[in-house]
């Protein structure tokens, strides 16, 4: 295979296009993005934690496998996989997956099909569906609910972050059915826009979602959500959607669309603090810090992070600001979404009373 090299990632050794030969992995004969290694490491921890809480090994499907490295790492690095289903529409990728499985001594059912066709054909056979596309997961989410079982885990990556944070408003409306504007806390708006879309697609298929892990890093959003089947649960899940009106620092939430509002967005918790704490316990140093921040961040029930410069020239570090808020009885934590930001159990007006320079 021309321009393919043997690489190592986590516990897996695998053939992939030489990253030095393809500055843009989208131009490679088989897609491989070396900058997503950390994503795959975190995802393996999430799968391991979910299987531990379920108390059983799981059927895991990755319908957009490319080299197969994600699924192979799941099989090698967790004790979570009962059956592995890998797929890619590319014939070359299909052959590469088979070679990489052999290199690692991993068994899997391997398909060379359109991802949507495969997911719909599998028919509620999967405990975990992991959608990791180049770009948006939107074209595949509907089909995921044909393959996933009740009490399953749905994971999705989105690399079209510019769309989700409001830079391309018309595309966001077409692709995700959401009206967006750029805000200072655009990362959280993007995460909640993606979660809101997932919740609506789930509900249309009589599923509810409960986010266990949702985060942003570098150039992507990543979500892992538990799903529960049932019309009543689906209807209840939609109650977590609403609209944001941002005006002069104030973040006001409405259940119905208002003039100039942003949404629909997911307004409930972004993740589960105990779940991410369990992941952190099993993590190595390179990702443990992020998971510990996420676990603390998820302990704040209110949506939206704040940037310290929103409150004037405070001459405080974020750590000092958080300690001041806690002194006044307001729970606050750092946020992974900005090194200059924090989450707090208070609205903008309350925070101004405490933080505004006197």
N, C-alpha and C positions, 0 to 999 in steps of 0.2 A: 504494500500500500504506500504510494508515493506521499511523502511529507508526513507520514505517521511516525510517532515515536512512542516508546514505552515510558509511562509516567507513573508516579506514586502519589496517592492522595489518601490520607488516613491509612486504613489497613488494606486498601485496594491498589493493585498494580494493573495498569490498563493501557491499551493502545488508544491514541487520540491524535488528531492533527497537531503538528508541532506549533505551539503557541508563538514561537519566534517567527514562523513563516506567515502567520495570519494575524496581523495587528487587530483586525476586526473579526471576531470568531464567526460572525454571520456569513463571512465569505469562505469559510473552511468547508471542505467536502462533507464533514460531519461536525455538528455544532459541539464545541467544548469551550466553556468560559472558565479559565483558571481563577478568575477573581470571585467566583461563586463557591469556592471551596469552603469558606466559613459558613455560608448558607447551608451547605450540605452537612457540615459538622453539627450545626445547631439543629437541623432537621432530624438527624439520627438520634440526638438526645431527646427530642420531642417524641419521636416514635417509641423509643425505649421507655420513656416515662409513661406514655399512654398505655402501652402493653402491660407495664407493671401494674398500673391502676386497674386495668381490665382483668388482670390475672390470667391472661391467656396469650398465646401466639396468634398472629393475625395474617390475613390475606392482604397483601400490599400490591397495589397497581400503580405503575408509573407509565402513563400512556404516551408520554413525549420523552423517550429515554435517551435519544442521541447515542452517546458512547455506552450508556448503561451504568456509569460510575455511581450515580446516586443510589440506585437500587442495589448494586453490588455492595456498596458501603453499608446500606441498611442490613443486608444479610450477614456481613462480616462483623459489624461493630455493635450490633444489638442482638438480644435474644428474643426478638419480637416477631420474626418472620416465619410463619408456617408455610406460606406459599407466596412466591414472587411472580408478578406478571409484568413483563417489560414489552415495550412496543415502540416502533418508529415507522413512519410512512416511507422513509428513505430505505431503499434496498441496501445501499452501502452501510447505512447505520445498523440495519438489521444484522448484517454479516459481522460488523465490528462488535456489536453486543454479544453475539454468540462466541466470538473469539475471547472477549474479555471475561465472560462467564467461565470459559474453560481455563483461562489463565489463573483464575481465583478459586476454582473448584466449587463454584456456586451453581445450584440448579435453579432454573426459572422457566416459566412458559413464555416464549418469545414470539411476538407477532410482528408482521409487516403490513399494517393496516392504517387507514385513517383513524386518528385518535377518537373522534366522535363516534364512528361506526363501531369500533371495538368496545367503547364504554357502554353503548346502548345494547350491544350484543351480549355482554357479560351478565347483565341481568341480576343485580343485587347480590353479586358474588364476592364483593370486596369490603373488607373492614376499613381499609385506608385507600384513599385515592389522592395522589400527589400530582398536581398540575404545575409543571415547571416549564413554561413556554419561553420563547424569545419574543418579548413584548407583553401583550395582554392575555390574561387567562379567560377573558370574557367569552370567547368563542367555544370554550370547552366546559364551562361550569354547568350549563343545563344538562349536558350528557353525563356529567359526573353523578348526578342524582339518579340516573338509571342504573348505575353500577354499585353505588355505595349502600351499605346496610344500615339499619337502625342502630344507633349508638356507635356509628363509625366516626372516622377522623378524616376531614377534608382539608387538604393543604394546598395553597396556591401562592405562586410568586407572580408579581407584576413588575416588569421593568419599564413600563410606559409611565414613569413617575411624572414626567412633565405634563401629561394629560390629567393625571389624578390630582395634581396640586393646583390646577387652574390656569396653567399657561395657555392651553388650547381649549377654550371653553366649548366651542361647537363640537369638537371631537369628543369631549367628555360627555356632552349631552347625547350624542349619537351612540357612543360605545357603552356608556354606563348609565344613561338616563338620569344624570345628575347635573344640576346647575352649580357652577363653581366660580369663585373669584379668588384671586391671590390674596392671602392674608399673611401677617407676620408669623403665624403658627401653621403654615401651609402643610407641614409634614403630617400633623395630626388630622387636618382636614382630608388629606389624601388617603390616609389609613381608614378613616371613618367613611369616606366615599366608597372605597373598595369593599369594606365590610357591609355597608348598606346595600350595595349591589348584590353581594353574595346572599344576604338575608332575603332580598326580594326574589332572587332566582330560587332559593331554597323553598320559600313559602309557596311559590307557584307550583312546586312539586310536592307539597305537603310535608316539608321538612322545616325544622327550626335549627338555627345555629347558635352555638355558645363559644365565643372566642376563648381559646386557651393561651394562644401566643399570637401577638401581632406587633410587628416592629418594622423599622426602616433602617437601612444601612446602605451607604454609598449610593447606589443607583437603583435600588429595588425596594419594594414592599413585600413582606412575607406574612402570611396568615396561616395558622393551624386552628381549626374550629371543630369542636365536637358537634355532631348532628343527631337530631332526634326526629323520628318519623311520626307524623300525626297532624291532622288538620288543626286541632285545637292548639297544639304546641306551635305550629306554624303561624297561626293568627296571633298568638301571644308574642312571638318573636318580632312581629312587625310593629308592636307597640314600642319597641326600642328605637324606632326610626323617628326622625324629626328634622327640623330646619334651624339653621344658625343665621342670626343677623348680627353682623359685626359693625360696630359704630364707635369710633373714638376710644378704642380700648375695651369697651364693653362687649361681651360675648353673650348674646341673649338667645335662648333656645325656645322654639315654638313647635308645637305638634303639627301645625298646618303651614303650608307655604304662605309666605308674606312677600310683599313687594321688596325686591332686592335681597331676598334671603338666599342662602346656600343650602343645597340639599336635593334629595333626602340623604341624610347621613345617619350612621349608627351612633347612638348617643349613650349606650350602656358601656359596660367595662370593655376595655381593649384586650384584656387577658386575665388569666387566673394566677394570682400571686403564689398560691401554694404549688401549682403545677410548675411554674418557672423556678421556684425554689428547689423543687425536686430535680429539675434539670440541672440547676447550678451545682447541686451536691455531686452530680455525676460528671461534671464538666472539668476539662483541663483549663489551665490558666488563660489560654488565648481567647476563650469565650465566656469564662465564668464571670468576669467583671460585667459584661453586658447583661447576662442573665440575672445577676444580682440587682442591677439597676432596674431592669424590667419588673422584677418581683416587687421591689419597693414602689415603683411607679404605679403598678396595678392596684396597690393598696389605696390609692386616691380615687374616690368614687366620681368626682366631678370631671367632666370632659374639659379639654383645652389646657395647654401649657401657656405660661407667660414668659416673656423675656424681661430681664431685669431693667433694660433701658426704657421699658414702657413706663417706668415710675420715676423718671428723672435721673439726675446725676447722683446716684446713691453712694458711690465710692465704697461699695461692698462687693465682696466676692459672692458667687452663688451660694457657696457653703455658709457664709456669714448671714446672708439673707434668709436662708432656710432656718438657721438657728434662731433668728429674730422672730420669724413667724411662729415657730414652735413655742418660743417663750410666751407669745401672746395667745397660745392655745389653738393655733391653726396648724393642722397636720400638713406638712409639705415635704416633697422629695425632689431630688434631681430628675431630669428627664433625659432619656437617650436621644431624644429628637433634636436637642440643641445643647451645646456646652454652655450657652448663656441663658438657658431656660430652666424652669421649675414647674412642678405641678403642685396645686394647693387646694384644700377643701374650703375655698372662699371665692367669691366673685371679685371682679375687678374693683368695684367700689370699696369693698371691705379691705382689699389689699392696699389700695391707695391711702386709706386712713392710717394704716400702720407704717407703710413704706415711704410715702411721699416725704421728700426732704422738708425739714421745718426751718 
